[in-house]
Amino acid sequence: MSATLLLVHIIGTVALLLWGMRMVRTGVERALGARLRVYLGRWLKRRLVALGSGIMITLAMQSSTATALLVNGFVLRGAVATSAALALILGADIGTTLVAAVLSFDLSWLAPMFIGAGFIVHSTTERAGAKQAARVTMGLGVVLLALQLLRGYTGELTDSHVLPIVLRSLSDEPVIAVTVFALVTWLLHSSLAAVLFTVSLAAAGVIDTRMALILVLGANLGAGLPAWSATAGQGAPARRVPVGNLLFRFAGVVALLPFVDLAVTRLEPLALDAATLTVGAHVAFNLFIAAVFLPFLGPVARMLDRRLPVDTREDQDAGGSRLLEQDYNGNMDIALSMAARETIRLCELVEDMYRDLITALCENDRTLAKDIAARDDRVDRLHREIKLFVTRATRDEMNEEQSRRATQILTFVTDLEHIADIVESSAGHARRKAVRGLHFSEAGVEDLKRLHESVLRSMHTAFDVFMSGDVATATRLIEEKRSVGRMERALERAHLHRLRDGLQESIETSSFHQDVLRDLKRVHSHLVSVAYAIVGSTKNSEEEAPVTGSA
């Protein structure tokens, strides 16, 4: 095979490897949906728990970059301390090394079974959870297949006359070699792919132990660049964790690069094969970084907080979405994924407004009620940007599934904007009630809290339905509409009984109480709309499916 054709095959195989990893990551994200964010928010309270959580999440998603961007949302909202987020990133880096260690073994015999089983399940089931599990299985099969091809192609590189000269020159300039491979890793957006490629080169004898260690350092340095570049144009809080991670990796490379030759000398008596040594070096580097910096995350986090402080204007303008200004390069799946991710951020904004509403209503908190109304402007801006982005993206050619998903996103963000308007209106009731010095009766407060909590549970279910597309959960949400309606009517009757009994507080707040009951019911109706969209799209796809067999 000619050198040019061999290079083309290697590039194509690396692309196949990246695609398989993306299938795994997409399947995990769609399967877990909003629940992953809920659990992550709980896990980030303690540093060691955050470290372990980073390992587990990255084992599932096969991408420390995806984990970094996920935790960044919590940092932006101020829900998580910078030190805890940095601990999770250190865990994510370790998780990537464990994935590399597993995939470095020759598991190619599993590839056909994974691809075949995943395809059969994905083609025959209608359950969203099973489909995403099948997607993950197929993705793993594609990764194993790509690694098998990569081992074969890198083995042929030993016959190249040009490559040894290039590698020898890079070996004599370790700083340049680290820099070049860091840039390669940045372009791949996957340190896992870069390390596995290095393992293949080392196993085929294309590079020696010294060069393998140098490339491992370059891959680890480059692993911090994708998250850093993705947040470079965002506000200071968004840059803290990526900058901290990049500083950790840079310090580790600077500290260890001078000792590469010493490490080679010490490792020679062990007689380890090249692939094992390369993976071991990758694992050791990330364990070294975690061990060194974990005790000092507090001072590092404080330094980052000082160097990258919150800009008041940026904080007030936080409702905007710079992510939606990025180019998706004509890839509709990426565009819809970006829009869905920003829709989840819109969900979080609306949920925060809704959670605070009951406090403002029942405790006459005029300041909180005013703040809730102000947050509606952020919701309106993000809603507008998502709609414009999806509308622009859908001008390109789409398949049927992409068209349905785009419609679901547009419908859901519109319903979320309506919910925010309703909450803003109820916050106005809270302000007027507080100004007049009126208070709900104790029974009235309990009634409102019951209905509010019930709708909040449905809100979480609606978020899960939007992310997972699970028809069974959507059907359950639709069925809850009747129970919420019955609860609202029962609470209305209870209020009327208090009026007939002459309870003064109920008489004074009657109009406010009834308006809030109706508002909460309207919020629930908008939440159920996402379930109708999921169930309706499923029925339409079944009706439009071609009928096979004899007439």
C-alpha positions as CSV (number, residue, x, y, z in Angstrom):
1,M,0.0,0.0,0.0
2,S,1.4,3.4,-0.9
3,A,2.2,5.9,1.8
4,T,-0.6,8.3,0.7
5,L,-3.2,5.6,0.6
6,L,-2.1,4.3,4.0
7,L,-2.4,7.8,5.5
8,V,-5.9,8.2,4.1
9,H,-6.9,4.8,5.6
10,I,-5.5,5.8,9.0
11,I,-7.4,9.2,8.9
12,G,-10.6,7.4,8.0
13,T,-10.1,4.8,10.8
14,V,-9.4,7.5,13.4
15,A,-12.6,9.2,12.2
16,L,-14.5,5.9,12.7
17,L,-13.1,5.6,16.2
18,L,-14.3,9.1,17.0
19,W,-17.7,8.4,15.6
20,G,-18.0,5.3,17.7
21,M,-17.1,7.3,20.8
22,R,-19.7,9.9,19.9
23,M,-22.4,7.2,19.5
24,V,-21.6,6.0,23.1
25,R,-21.6,9.5,24.5
26,T,-24.8,10.5,22.7
27,G,-26.6,7.3,23.9
28,V,-25.6,7.9,27.5
29,E,-26.7,11.6,27.3
30,R,-30.1,10.7,25.8
31,A,-30.6,7.8,28.2
32,L,-29.8,9.7,31.4
33,G,-31.1,13.1,30.2
34,A,-31.9,15.6,32.9
35,R,-31.4,13.0,35.7
36,L,-27.6,13.1,35.1
37,R,-27.6,16.8,36.0
38,V,-29.8,16.2,39.1
39,Y,-27.4,13.5,40.4
40,L,-24.3,15.5,39.4
41,G,-25.6,18.4,41.5
42,R,-25.9,16.2,44.5
43,W,-22.5,14.5,44.0
44,L,-20.6,17.7,43.8
45,K,-21.0,18.7,47.4
46,R,-17.9,16.9,48.6
47,R,-14.5,16.8,47.0
48,L,-13.7,13.1,47.2
49,V,-17.2,12.2,46.1
50,A,-16.8,14.7,43.2
51,L,-13.5,12.9,42.2
52,G,-15.2,9.5,42.1
53,S,-18.2,10.9,40.3
54,G,-15.9,12.3,37.6
55,I,-14.4,8.9,37.1
56,M,-17.8,7.2,36.8
57,I,-19.3,9.7,34.5
58,T,-16.3,9.7,32.1
59,L,-16.3,5.9,32.1
60,A,-19.9,6.1,30.8
61,M,-19.4,9.0,28.4
62,Q,-15.9,8.2,27.3
63,S,-15.1,12.0,27.2
64,S,-13.5,14.1,29.8
65,T,-14.3,17.2,27.7
66,A,-18.0,16.4,27.8
67,T,-17.8,16.0,31.5
68,A,-16.0,19.3,31.9
69,L,-18.6,21.2,29.9
70,L,-21.4,19.4,31.8
71,V,-20.1,20.5,35.2
72,N,-19.4,24.0,33.9
73,G,-23.1,24.7,33.9
74,F,-23.3,24.2,37.6
75,V,-20.3,26.6,38.1
76,L,-22.0,29.2,35.9
77,R,-25.1,29.1,38.1
78,G,-23.0,29.3,41.3
79,A,-24.5,26.0,42.4
80,V,-21.1,24.4,42.8
81,A,-17.8,25.7,44.2
82,T,-14.9,25.9,41.8
83,S,-12.8,23.5,44.0
84,A,-15.5,20.8,43.8
85,A,-15.7,21.2,40.0
86,L,-11.9,20.9,39.7
87,A,-12.1,17.7,41.8
88,L,-14.6,16.2,39.4
89,I,-12.4,17.1,36.4
90,L,-9.4,15.4,38.0
91,G,-11.7,12.3,38.4
92,A,-12.8,12.7,34.7
93,D,-9.1,12.6,33.6
94,I,-8.6,9.4,35.6
95,G,-11.8,7.9,34.1
96,T,-10.4,8.5,30.6
97,T,-7.2,6.6,31.4
98,L,-9.2,3.6,32.7
99,V,-11.2,3.6,29.4
100,A,-7.9,3.7,27.5
101,A,-6.6,0.8,29.6
102,V,-9.6,-1.4,28.8
103,L,-9.6,-0.6,25.1
104,S,-5.9,-1.2,24.7
105,F,-6.6,-4.9,25.0
106,D,-7.5,-6.7,21.8
107,L,-11.2,-7.0,22.1
108,S,-11.9,-7.0,18.4
109,W,-13.7,-10.3,18.6
110,L,-16.5,-8.5,20.5
111,A,-17.0,-5.9,17.7
112,P,-19.3,-8.0,15.5
113,M,-21.4,-9.1,18.4
114,F,-21.8,-5.6,19.8
115,I,-22.7,-4.1,16.4
116,G,-25.1,-6.9,15.5
117,A,-26.9,-7.0,18.8
118,G,-27.1,-3.2,19.0
119,F,-28.5,-3.0,15.5
120,I,-31.2,-5.7,16.1
121,V,-32.4,-4.1,19.4
122,H,-32.4,-0.6,18.0
123,S,-34.4,-1.7,14.9
124,T,-37.0,-3.8,16.8
125,T,-37.7,-1.9,20.0
126,E,-39.8,1.3,20.4
127,R,-38.7,1.9,24.0
128,A,-36.4,5.0,24.2
129,G,-34.2,3.5,27.0
130,A,-33.6,0.3,25.0
131,K,-32.8,2.3,21.9
132,Q,-30.2,4.3,23.6
133,A,-28.7,1.2,25.2
134,A,-28.5,-0.3,21.7
135,R,-26.8,2.9,20.5
136,V,-24.2,2.6,23.2
137,T,-23.6,-1.0,22.4
138,M,-23.2,-0.3,18.7
139,G,-20.9,2.6,19.5
140,L,-18.6,0.3,21.5
141,G,-18.6,-2.2,18.7
142,V,-17.6,0.5,16.2
143,V,-14.8,1.6,18.6
144,L,-13.4,-1.9,18.8
145,L,-13.7,-2.4,15.1
146,A,-11.8,0.9,14.5
147,L,-9.1,-0.1,16.9
148,Q,-8.7,-3.4,15.1
149,L,-8.2,-1.6,11.8
150,L,-5.9,0.9,13.4
151,R,-3.6,-1.8,14.7
152,G,-3.3,-3.2,11.2
153,Y,-2.6,0.1,9.5
154,T,-0.1,1.3,12.0
155,G,1.7,-2.0,11.7
156,E,2.3,-1.2,8.0
157,L,3.9,2.1,9.0
158,T,7.0,0.1,9.9
159,D,7.7,-0.2,6.2
160,S,7.7,3.5,5.7
161,H,11.0,5.2,4.9
162,V,9.8,8.8,5.7
163,L,8.1,8.2,9.1
164,P,11.2,7.0,11.0
165,I,13.1,10.2,9.9
166,V,10.2,12.4,11.0
167,L,9.8,10.6,14.4
168,R,13.5,10.6,15.0
169,S,13.7,14.4,14.5
170,L,10.7,14.9,16.8
171,S,12.4,12.6,19.4
172,D,15.4,14.9,19.4
173,E,13.1,17.9,20.1
174,P,10.7,16.7,22.9
175,V,9.2,20.1,23.5
176,I,8.2,20.4,19.8
177,A,6.9,16.8,19.8
178,V,4.7,17.5,22.9
179,T,3.4,20.7,21.4
180,V,2.7,19.1,18.0
181,F,0.8,16.1,19.5
182,A,-1.1,18.4,21.9
183,L,-2.4,20.3,18.8
184,V,-3.3,17.0,17.1
185,T,-5.2,15.9,20.3
186,W,-7.0,19.3,20.2
187,L,-8.0,18.8,16.6
188,L,-9.3,15.3,17.4
189,H,-11.1,16.7,20.5
190,S,-10.4,13.4,22.1
191,S,-7.3,12.5,24.3
192,L,-8.6,8.9,24.3
193,A,-8.3,8.6,20.6
194,A,-4.9,10.2,20.6
195,V,-3.6,7.8,23.4
196,L,-5.1,4.8,21.6
197,F,-3.4,5.8,18.4
198,T,-0.1,6.1,20.4
199,V,-0.7,2.7,21.8
200,S,-1.1,1.3,18.3
201,L,2.1,3.0,17.1
202,A,4.0,1.6,20.1
203,A,2.6,-1.9,19.7
204,A,3.5,-2.0,16.0
205,G,7.1,-0.9,16.8
206,V,6.8,2.4,14.9
207,I,7.9,4.4,17.9
208,D,10.2,3.5,20.7
209,T,9.5,3.8,24.5
210,R,10.9,7.3,24.8
211,M,8.8,8.6,21.9
212,A,5.7,6.9,23.3
213,L,6.1,8.6,26.7
214,I,6.6,12.0,25.0
215,L,3.5,11.5,22.9
216,V,1.5,10.5,26.0
217,L,2.5,13.8,27.6
218,G,1.4,15.7,24.5
219,A,-1.9,13.9,24.4
220,N,-2.6,14.8,28.1
221,L,-1.6,18.4,27.5
222,G,-3.9,18.6,24.4
223,A,-6.8,17.0,26.4
224,G,-7.3,20.3,28.3
225,L,-7.5,22.4,25.1
226,P,-11.0,21.4,23.8
227,A,-12.9,22.6,26.9
228,W,-10.7,25.7,27.2
229,S,-11.4,26.6,23.6
230,A,-15.1,25.9,23.9
231,T,-15.4,28.4,26.8
232,A,-12.8,31.0,25.6
233,G,-15.5,33.4,24.4
234,Q,-17.7,33.0,27.5
235,G,-17.7,34.9,30.7
236,A,-15.0,34.6,33.4
237,P,-16.9,32.0,35.6
238,A,-17.2,29.7,32.6
239,R,-13.4,29.7,32.0
240,R,-12.4,28.9,35.6
241,V,-12.6,25.1,35.5
242,P,-11.2,24.6,31.9
243,V,-8.3,27.0,32.8
244,G,-7.6,25.2,36.0
245,N,-7.6,21.8,34.3
246,L,-5.2,23.1,31.6
247,L,-2.9,24.5,34.3
248,F,-2.8,21.1,36.0
249,R,-1.9,19.4,32.8
250,F,0.7,22.0,31.8
251,A,2.4,21.8,35.2
252,G,2.4,18.0,35.0
253,V,4.0,18.0,31.6
254,V,6.6,20.7,32.6
255,A,7.5,18.7,35.7
256,L,7.8,15.3,34.1
257,L,9.2,16.0,30.6
258,P,12.8,16.4,31.8
259,F,12.6,13.0,33.4
260,V,11.5,11.0,30.3
261,D,15.0,9.6,29.7
262,L,15.3,8.6,33.4
263,A,11.9,6.9,33.2
264,V,13.0,4.9,30.1
265,T,16.1,3.7,31.9
266,R,14.2,2.6,35.0
267,L,11.5,0.9,32.9
268,E,13.8,-1.2,30.7
269,P,14.5,-3.9,33.4
270,L,10.7,-4.5,33.7
271,A,10.6,-5.8,30.0
272,L,7.0,-4.5,29.6
273,D,5.5,-4.6,26.1
274,A,5.1,-1.2,24.4
275,A,1.3,-1.1,24.6
276,T,1.2,-1.9,28.3
277,L,4.0,0.7,29.0
278,T,2.2,3.4,27.0
279,V,-1.1,2.9,28.8
280,G,0.6,2.6,32.1
281,A,2.3,6.0,31.5
282,H,-1.0,7.5,30.7
283,V,-2.6,6.2,33.9
284,A,0.4,7.2,36.0
285,F,0.4,10.8,34.6
286,N,-3.3,11.4,35.6
287,L,-2.9,9.7,39.0
288,F,0.2,11.9,39.6
289,I,-1.8,15.0,38.7
290,A,-4.7,14.1,41.0
291,A,-2.4,13.1,43.9
292,V,-0.4,16.4,43.7
293,F,-3.2,18.9,43.1
294,L,-6.2,17.4,45.1
295,P,-4.9,18.7,48.5
296,F,-4.4,22.2,47.0
297,L,-7.7,22.6,45.2
298,G,-8.9,25.2,47.7
299,P,-6.0,27.6,47.1
300,V,-6.1,27.0,43.3
301,A,-9.9,27.6,43.2
302,R,-9.5,30.9,45.2
303,M,-6.8,32.0,42.8
304,L,-9.0,31.2,39.8
305,D,-11.9,33.0,41.4
306,R,-9.7,36.1,41.9
307,R,-8.2,36.0,38.5
308,L,-11.5,35.3,36.7
309,P,-14.0,37.3,38.7
310,V,-17.7,37.6,37.8
311,D,-18.4,40.7,35.6
312,T,-21.6,42.3,36.9
313,R,-22.7,43.1,33.4
314,E,-22.1,39.5,32.2
315,D,-24.0,38.2,35.2
316,Q,-27.0,40.4,34.4
317,D,-26.8,39.3,30.8
318,A,-26.5,35.6,31.7
319,G,-29.7,34.7,29.9
320,G,-27.9,34.9,26.6
321,S,-26.4,31.9,24.9
322,R,-23.1,32.3,23.1
323,L,-23.0,28.6,22.4
324,L,-25.9,29.0,20.0
325,E,-23.7,31.5,18.0
326,Q,-21.2,28.8,17.2
327,D,-21.2,27.2,13.8
328,Y,-22.4,23.6,13.6
329,N,-20.8,23.1,10.2
330,G,-24.0,21.9,8.6
331,N,-24.3,18.9,10.8
332,M,-28.0,18.8,11.8
333,D,-27.5,16.3,14.7
334,I,-24.9,18.6,16.3
335,A,-27.2,21.6,15.8
336,L,-30.1,19.8,17.5
337,S,-27.9,18.6,20.3
338,M,-26.7,22.1,20.9
339,A,-30.3,23.4,20.9
340,A,-31.4,20.6,23.3
341,R,-28.6,21.4,25.7
342,E,-29.5,25.0,25.8
343,T,-33.2,24.0,26.2
344,I,-32.2,22.2,29.4
345,R,-30.6,25.4,30.6
346,L,-33.9,27.1,29.9
347,C,-35.6,24.4,31.9
348,E,-33.3,25.2,34.8
349,L,-34.1,28.9,34.7
350,V,-37.8,28.2,34.6
351,E,-37.6,25.7,37.4
352,D,-35.7,28.2,39.6
353,M,-38.4,30.8,39.0
354,Y,-41.1,28.2,39.8
355,R,-39.4,27.0,43.0
356,D,-39.1,30.5,44.4
357,L,-42.6,31.4,43.6
358,I,-44.2,29.5,46.5
359,T,-41.9,31.3,49.0
360,A,-42.7,34.7,47.6
361,L,-46.5,33.9,47.7
362,C,-46.7,32.4,51.2
363,E,-44.1,34.6,53.0
364,N,-45.0,37.9,51.3
365,D,-41.4,38.2,50.1
366,R,-41.6,41.3,47.8
367,T,-37.9,41.3,47.0
368,L,-38.0,37.7,45.9
369,A,-41.1,38.3,43.9
370,K,-39.4,41.2,42.1
371,D,-36.4,39.0,41.4
372,I,-38.6,36.3,39.9
373,A,-40.2,38.8,37.5
374,A,-36.7,40.1,36.5
375,R,-35.6,36.5,35.7
376,D,-38.4,36.3,33.1
377,D,-36.3,38.6,30.8
378,R,-33.5,36.1,30.8
379,V,-35.9,33.4,29.9
380,D,-37.4,35.5,27.1
381,R,-33.9,36.1,25.7
382,L,-32.8,32.5,25.8
383,H,-36.1,31.3,24.4
384,R,-35.7,33.8,21.5
385,E,-32.2,32.7,20.7
386,I,-33.0,29.0,20.7
387,K,-36.0,29.6,18.4
388,L,-33.8,31.7,16.0
389,F,-31.0,29.1,16.0
390,V,-33.3,26.1,15.4
391,T,-35.2,28.1,12.7
392,R,-31.9,28.9,11.0
393,A,-30.7,25.3,11.3
394,T,-33.9,23.8,9.9
395,R,-33.4,25.6,6.6
396,D,-30.9,22.9,5.8
397,E,-32.1,19.4,4.6
398,M,-33.4,17.2,7.4
399,N,-34.5,13.6,7.7
400,E,-37.9,12.7,9.4
401,E,-36.4,12.1,12.8
402,Q,-34.5,15.4,12.8
403,S,-37.6,17.3,11.7
404,R,-39.6,15.8,14.6
405,R,-36.9,16.6,17.1
406,A,-36.7,20.2,15.8
407,T,-40.5,20.6,16.2
408,Q,-40.3,19.1,19.7
409,I,-37.6,21.6,20.7
410,L,-39.5,24.6,19.3
411,T,-42.7,23.5,21.0
412,F,-41.1,22.9,24.3
413,V,-39.2,26.2,24.5
414,T,-42.4,28.0,23.7
415,D,-44.2,26.2,26.5
416,L,-41.4,27.0,28.9
417,E,-41.6,30.7,27.9
418,H,-45.4,30.6,28.6
419,I,-44.7,28.9,32.0
420,A,-42.2,31.7,32.9
421,D,-44.9,34.3,31.9
422,I,-47.4,32.6,34.2
423,V,-44.9,32.5,37.1
424,E,-44.1,36.2,36.5
425,S,-47.9,36.9,36.7
426,S,-48.2,35.0,40.0
427,A,-45.1,36.8,41.3
428,G,-47.1,40.0,40.6
429,H,-49.9,38.6,42.8
430,A,-47.4,38.0,45.5
431,R,-46.1,41.6,45.4
432,R,-49.6,43.1,45.4
433,K,-50.6,40.8,48.3
434,A,-47.6,41.8,50.3
435,V,-48.2,45.5,49.6
436,R,-51.7,45.2,51.0
437,G,-50.4,43.3,54.0
438,L,-52.6,40.2,53.4
439,H,-51.8,36.7,54.3
440,F,-53.2,33.3,53.3
441,S,-54.7,31.1,55.9
442,E,-52.7,28.2,57.2
443,A,-54.9,25.8,55.4
444,G,-54.7,27.8,52.2
445,V,-50.9,27.8,52.4
446,E,-50.8,24.1,52.8
447,D,-53.2,23.7,49.8
448,L,-51.0,25.8,47.6
449,K,-47.9,24.0,48.7
450,R,-49.5,20.6,47.9
451,L,-50.4,21.7,44.4
452,H,-47.1,23.4,43.8
453,E,-45.2,20.3,44.8
454,S,-47.3,18.1,42.6
455,V,-46.7,20.3,39.6
456,L,-42.9,20.5,40.4
457,R,-42.7,16.7,40.2
458,S,-44.5,16.8,36.9
459,M,-42.0,19.4,35.8
460,H,-39.1,17.0,36.4
461,T,-40.9,14.3,34.6
462,A,-41.5,16.6,31.6
463,F,-37.8,17.5,31.5
464,D,-36.9,13.8,31.4
465,V,-39.5,13.2,28.7
466,F,-38.0,15.9,26.6
467,M,-34.5,14.5,26.9
468,S,-35.3,10.8,26.7
469,G,-38.3,10.8,24.4
470,D,-39.6,7.8,26.4
471,V,-43.3,7.2,25.4
472,A,-44.2,5.3,28.6
473,T,-43.1,8.2,30.8
474,A,-44.9,10.7,28.4
475,T,-48.1,8.7,28.7
476,R,-47.8,8.7,32.5
477,L,-47.4,12.5,32.5
478,I,-50.5,12.8,30.4
479,E,-52.4,10.7,32.8
480,E,-51.3,12.9,35.7
481,K,-53.1,15.8,34.1
482,R,-56.4,14.4,35.3
483,S,-55.2,14.0,38.8
484,V,-53.8,17.5,38.9
485,G,-57.2,18.8,37.6
486,R,-59.0,16.8,40.3
487,M,-56.6,18.2,43.0
488,E,-57.2,21.8,41.8
489,R,-61.0,21.4,41.9
490,A,-60.8,19.8,45.4
491,L,-58.6,22.6,46.7
492,E,-61.0,25.2,45.1
493,R,-63.9,23.5,47.0
494,A,-61.9,23.6,50.2
495,H,-61.3,27.3,49.8
496,L,-65.0,27.9,49.2
497,H,-65.7,26.0,52.4
498,R,-63.4,28.3,54.3
499,L,-65.2,31.3,52.8
500,R,-68.6,29.9,53.9
501,D,-67.1,29.4,57.4
502,G,-66.2,33.1,57.4
503,L,-62.5,32.6,57.8
504,Q,-61.2,36.2,57.5
505,E,-57.8,35.5,56.0
506,S,-59.5,33.4,53.2
507,I,-62.0,36.1,52.5
508,E,-59.3,38.8,52.2
509,T,-57.1,36.7,49.9
510,S,-59.8,34.9,48.0
511,S,-59.0,36.4,44.6
512,F,-55.3,35.9,45.0
513,H,-55.8,32.2,46.1
514,Q,-58.0,31.3,43.2
515,D,-55.8,33.0,40.7
516,V,-52.7,31.1,41.9
517,L,-54.6,27.8,41.8
518,R,-55.5,28.4,38.2
519,D,-52.0,29.5,37.4
520,L,-50.4,26.3,38.8
521,K,-52.9,24.3,36.8
522,R,-52.0,26.2,33.6
523,V,-48.3,25.5,34.3
524,H,-49.0,21.8,34.4
525,S,-51.0,22.0,31.2
526,H,-48.0,23.5,29.4
527,L,-45.7,20.8,30.9
528,V,-48.0,18.1,29.5
529,S,-47.6,19.5,26.0
530,V,-44.2,18.0,25.7
531,A,-45.7,14.6,26.4
532,Y,-48.3,15.0,23.7
533,A,-45.6,16.0,21.3
534,I,-43.6,12.8,22.1
535,V,-46.6,10.5,21.9
536,G,-48.0,12.2,18.8
537,S,-44.7,11.9,16.9
538,T,-44.5,8.2,17.8
539,K,-48.0,7.6,16.5
540,N,-47.4,9.5,13.3
541,S,-44.2,7.6,12.6
542,E,-46.0,4.3,13.1
543,E,-48.8,5.4,10.8
544,E,-46.3,6.6,8.1
545,A,-44.2,3.5,8.3
546,P,-44.4,1.4,5.1
547,V,-46.4,-1.7,5.3
548,T,-44.5,-4.8,4.2
549,G,-45.8,-8.2,3.1
550,S,-48.3,-9.4,0.5
551,A,-51.3,-7.4,-0.3
